[in-house]
């Protein structure tokens, strides 16, 4: 397996892990806690939601940190033009970590990930509720920075000129919106499973609040995605006639699939969840859980496509820069160390 393929897979796994801490903790803050507080659902369901969010965040963080290692190694190999084992044996890895932007950013993000892990560990052990909330908020902030800083490894950070800040800002929003939607979906599924057994009054409230979170996330995804498309693709012919554009079309198709499922959930299924369950409400809950799981699957496929896109030359530069490095290539795709 070539370093490029390893890098694509490692990036996709890292993205999948990085969305979970932010999304799970945001779900707890904006969906589970307010819904339980408004419906007085009791401590059992809320306690389970807190544990689920913390465990999902921790699992995602472990995946992100582990996946960052082959990402770093593959990048070092591509920068040096050597095989993976040779880049380690000849000290290239240390040079990349110390003397390149990607290496310094990788080190800072890895340290931030360790800090986030410490906060999640403290969240489980602190007892006073006020301290627990403070640690929870700090964990959410660290998770947001950990996720958003991925933008510094992509095409936007390599952009030149005044447009760089607009592009980078759009990338930051895109990552956070993806984390708010995709990263929160596993926590939603677990809450629906737990709440469906006892059917508390908080269940329809939680589904409605998540629907609102999803609408806001989709709006940001569309707005930031159009901005990114302007910088990376530019024209319809470039979208259709370049390899980057065709891979991007695959991503857009998967996104439309997620959007269709979310629309069914919001318009047809969520309104059928009633405080007093009947056969129709239970059927709606079953379909809601199934659709949320399908959204997760489609979202993971999108992340796999994104892992590939980051390593490709953008469509606006693909024809002019075919066969040579471009100024808008991501920093971890630089072909040589000097």
N, C-alpha and C positions, 0 to 999 in steps of 0.2 A: 504494500500500500504506500503510495507516494506521500511526501510531507504535505502536499496541497490537499489531498483528500482527508488525511488525518486532521489537518487544520480545520477544514469545513465541518467535519463531524464533531470535533472538539468545541468549535464555536457554537454549533447548534445545541449541544448538551449544556454548555455554559449558559446560553441564553435561557434555556428551559429551566435551569436551576435558579438563575438570577431573578426571574419574574416571581418566583414563589414567595420569598420573604416579604417583598413589598406588597404583592397582591393579597396574601393571606392576612397580614397585619392590617392592611387597609380594609379588608372585608370585616375584620373584627371591629374596627373603629367605626365604620360607616354603615354597616349592615347588622351584624349580630348584636352588638351591645345596644344600639338604639331600638331595635325591634324588641329585644327582651325587656328593655326598660319601659317601653311604651305599653307592652302587653303584660307586664309583671309575670314573666314566664317562669320565674323561680331560678334558683342557683344551679340546679342540676344541668339544665340545657345550656345555660350560659357558661358554666364551668367546662362542659364538654367542648363547646365552641372555642373557648380560650385554649384548651389543650390541643385541639385539632389545629388551630392556627399556628401555635408555637411549633408543633411537630412538623407541620408542612413547611414552615419557614426554615426550620433546622435541616430538614431533608433536602430542600432546594439549595440551601447554602452549601451543604456538603457536596452535592452534585456539582455546583458551580465551581467550587474550589478544586475539586478533583479534576474536572474537565479543563481547568485553566492550565494544568501542567502539560498535557499533550499539545494544547494550543501554543504554549510558550516554546516547547521543544520543536514543533513543526515550523514555527516562525523563525527560530534560530537556524534551523536547517536551510530554509529557503533564503534567508538573508546571507548565509555563508556559501550557499551552493553545494553544501556537503550533505552526506547522508545523516540520518538522525543520530546514529551511534558515533559517527565521526565528529559531529558538532559538539558532542559531549566530551569526547576524548581530547579534542584539541582546544578546549577552553573557550569555545565560541559562546557558550551559554552565559558565562560570566560577563563577557564583553557586551552581549545583548542586554543583559540586566542593568549594567552600569552605564553604558555609553549610547543607548538608543532611547528615543521617546517611548517606544512601545515597552521596553524593558522597565523603565522607571515607572511608567503608568501601571504595568502589571504588578510591580512590587507594591505600589501604593494601594491598588485595589485588593491585592491579597491581604495586606495588613488591615484594610477596612473590613474585609470579610471576616477576619479573625476577631475584630472588635465587635462586629455584629453577632458572631457566635457567642462571645462573652456576654453580651446584653441578653440574648435569648436564654443563656444559662442562668443569669441573674433573675430574669423574669419568672422562672420556675421556682426560685428559692426565696425571693423577698416575700414577706408576709403582709405588711401594712398595705392596704388597698391604694393609698395615695402613692406610695413608692412603686407599687406594681404598675400603676398607670404611667408614672414618669418613665420607668424603664421601657414600657410598651411604646410610648411616644418616641423615645430615643431610638428604639429598634426600628420603628417605621421610618424615621428620618435616615438612619444608616442604610436601611434597605433601599430607600429611594435613591440615595447617592450612589450606592453600589450598582444599582440597575442603570441609572442615567449615565454614569461614567463610561458605560460601554460605547456611547457615542464618540468618545475620544479615540477609539480604535478604528473608526470607520472612515468612509469617504468624506463626510462633512468636515472632519477635523483637518483633512488634507486639502480642503478647498482654499483657493487663493482669492484675495480681493475682499471687497465689502460684503459680498454675498456669503462669505464664510460664516458670519455670525447668524444670519437668517437660516442658513442650512443647518448649522449646529443646533440652533434653538429648536428647529423643527424635529431634528433627530432626538433631542432630549424629550420633547413632548411625546413623540411617537413611542419611545421606549416606556415612558411612564404610563401612557394610556394603554399600551399592550399589557403592562404589568397589572394595571387596575382591572382589566377585563379577564385576560387569560390567567393571570396569576391568582385571581380570586375564585375562579371556577371550581377548583378542587375543594376549597373550603365550603362553597355553596353546596356541592354534591353531598359532602359529609353532613352538613346541617340538615339538608332535606331528608337524608336517610334517618338521622336521629329524631328529627321532629316528626317525621311521618309515622313513627311508632306511637307517639303520645298525642300528636296533633294539638300542640299548644296554640294559643291565640297569636303568638309571635310568628307562626309559620307564614301566613299570607303577608304579614307586614315585612318579613325578611325578604320574601320573593319580590315584593313590590320595590323595596329599597334597592335590591340588587339590580332590578330592571332599570331603575333610574341611574345607577352607577354605570350600567352598560351603555345606556344612551349617551351619557356624557363622554365615556371612553371612546365610543364609535365616532362621535363628532370630532374629537381631538385626533383620532386616527386618520379620518378622512382629510381633515384640514392639513395636518402635518405630512400625510402621505402625498397629497397633491403638491405641497411645497418641495418635498424631496424629489418627486417625479420631475418637477421643473428643472431642478439642478442636475439630476442624474440621467434623465432621458431627453427631455426637451421637446421632442416632436413625436407625432404618431408614427411616421416612417421609422424613426429610431426605435420606437417601442416594438414594432413588428419586425424590423429588418436586422436586428442585432441579437446576438446570443443573450446579452444582458436583458434586453427588453423581453425576449421570449420567456426567460426564467421568471422575470417580474410578472408576466401575465399569468404564470402558474400560481404565483403568490396571490394575485388579485382574485383568481378563480376560487382558491381556498378561502380567502377572506369573504367573498360573496356567499359561500356556503355557510360560514359561521354567522354571517349577517342574517341569512334566511332563517336559520334555526333560532337565533335570538329574537327575530321578529315574531315567529310563531309563539315563542315563550311569552313575550310581552303582550301580544294582542289577543291570544286565544287561551293560553294555559294559566298564566298568573291570575287573571280576573276570575277564574273558576275555583280558585282556592278560597274556601269559606272558613270562618271560625268554627262552624259546626259541619264536620265532614259528612259527605254523602258519597254514593258510588261515583258520581261524576267528578267530584273533587279529588277523590283518591286516584281515579284514572288520570286526571290532569297532573297530579303530583308524580305519578309513575312516568308519564311522558316527559315531564319537566326534567326529572333526573336523567332520563335517557338522552334527551337533547343536550343537556349540559355536558354529559360524558362525550357525546359526539363533537361538541364544540371544542372540548379539550383535545381530542384526537386531531381535528382539523388545525387547531392552534399549534400543536407539536409539529405537524407537517409544514406549517408556515415557518416555524423557527428553523426547520431543516433547510428550507429554501433560502431563508435569510442568511444562514451560515454559508451557503454557496455564493450568494450575491455579494457579500462583503469581500470575498476574495476575487471578484471579477472586475474588469475594467468597465466603468459606467458606459451606458449607451452613447452619451454625448461625446465620448472620447474613443470609443472602441475602434471605429474605422481609422481615425487619424493616428491612433497610438498602437495599432495592432502590432504585436511582436516586440514592443519596447515599453518600459515602465512609464506611467503617466503621473502627472502632478496630482491627480485626484485619486490615485490608488490609496487604499488604506495603509496606515503605517506598518501594519504587520505583514504586508505583502511586498515590502521592499526587497528587491532581488539580491542585493549585495551589501556587505559590510565594507567600509573603507577605513 
